[in-house]
Amino acid sequence: MNNATLRLTEELIARPSVTPRDEGCQAVIARRLSALGFVCETIESGPTDFRVTNLWARLGSGQQPTLIFAGHTDVVPTGPVSAWASDPFVPTHRDGKLYGRGASDMKASLAAMVVACEEFVAAQPSPAIDIAFLLTSDEEGPALDGTVVVCRELQRRNERMDWCIVGEPTSVERTGDMIKNGRRGTMSGKLTVKGIQGHIAYPHMAKNPIHMAAPALAELAATTWDAGNAYFPPTSWQISNIHGGTGASNVIPGTVVVDFNFRFSTESTPEGLQQRVADILQRHGLHAGADYELTWTLGGLPFLTAPGTLVDAVRAAIHAETGLTTQLSTTGGTSDGRFIAQVCPQVIELGPPNATIHKIDECVAVADIEPLKNIYRRTLDNLAQAASASR
């Protein structure tokens, strides 16, 4: 194995970059990229007590087709350190695996991207494509001052962006067996149904908001929002929290608050889903303003990259390196790909197996690290070849 990838993975794991802290991870990467000729720029955002560090680095003039490697240097909290078999920020090898917080999500991917670029540039000092890196320390947190801020700035500058690979851990059993070529959108709602508080023995003198909401909630839960399509499962609606009552068993509450979330496909739109919810509430006698208040938070729109230049290049790289025929998938949660897809036409996610992400004793198989670097390197070769052929 090329120990450069493993060593860099270990160096990044050793930095306790719990979101939104970067702890110098991006500086380590920027030094490596600068040595290759990348122009590196740090873009900070957010309040002073939650400062986010972002890195934008580009190699090339900006006039050629551009591949972006995107990812995050922040990690989720460790949980109780005493529950770990070894210190989560001391990279540790056991039974062929590398343990540490961020090992698979996503410091192995970041290291593989950097070393792949080092090898590619050494072999092709004047490639037919530009390469860029977009890294943030605000992916595992609120994601308000990270990738979305950089994307807005890049759009303002009219930066060229053709393809993007996000290093999310997408694989299941072996590196490369699954890539994400899209993600569902996410939209949350907070529904407050207003009743009249009163003594539970005198229901005629009160108005129970839980009873008012229940029929509508039942219909919402049973509704088929869309049938999905060839790439996406049907849109789902799920309640995450219900808050109502004073804690006493003899008091009818004055309000009930229902938190819910849509994970929606490209077959639905935020506006369409919001209207259908309003229609169902009205059908059950609930009128906006008088009987309820509803606030919406759009976390991200769905995106899809159909088979084409990027997907074909990645699939070919995976097959050449591993012999696997990769599976395309849009399952799982959201990622920063939802922001990048608004400014870049082709976005996929590719990283190591995700079985231990966010868990105690997070780890990555050492045998998965080098193939990931080679897949990234082969993808660079494939895209450069395609760009040269199209000139």
Secondary structure, 3 states (H helix, E strand, C coil): CCHHHHHHHHHHHCCCCECCCCCCHHHHHHHHHHCCCCEEEEEEECCHHHCEEEEEEEECCCCCCEEEEEEECCECCCCCHHHCCCCCCCCEEECCEEECCCHHHHHHHHHHHHHHHHHHHHHCCCCCCEEEEEEECCCCCCCCCCHHHHHHHHHHHCCCCCEEEECCCCECCCCCCEEECEECEEEEEEEEEECECEECCCHHHCECHHHHHHHHHHHHHHCCCCCCCCCCCCCEEEEEEEEECCCCCCEECCEEEEEEEEEECCCCCHHHHHHHHHHHHHHCCCCECCCEEEEEEEEECCEECCCCHHHHHHHHHHHHHHCCCCEEECCCCCCCHHHHCCCCCEEEECCCECCCCCCCCCEEEHHHHHHHHHHHHHHHHHHHHHHHHCC
